[in-house]
């Protein structure tokens, strides 16, 4: 049996986002279905430090030989404040990581199962 590829989760918390715990569960359910190992989920929380989780994750990725980063939605690549989406996506791709966005249908499916 081959080991499952390692990925990290990444998300931003904004007033318009659903609960962080639900979004973490969405990432976990998606990675389980897609045969990835979710090493850790990094969460950007503060507009005053919009790069802190991204920086920490990039450091961890190097030590774990992860292949990618899973995000609950494209909006999580927008960041907080003035950080542009293309910047975060570019940083991840430049680091050699695949950026995997959970498809909306998969998000709904995992939410439906967790509320049952």
Order of alpha helices (4+ residues) and beta strands (2+ residues): beta-alpha-beta-alpha-beta-alpha-beta-alpha
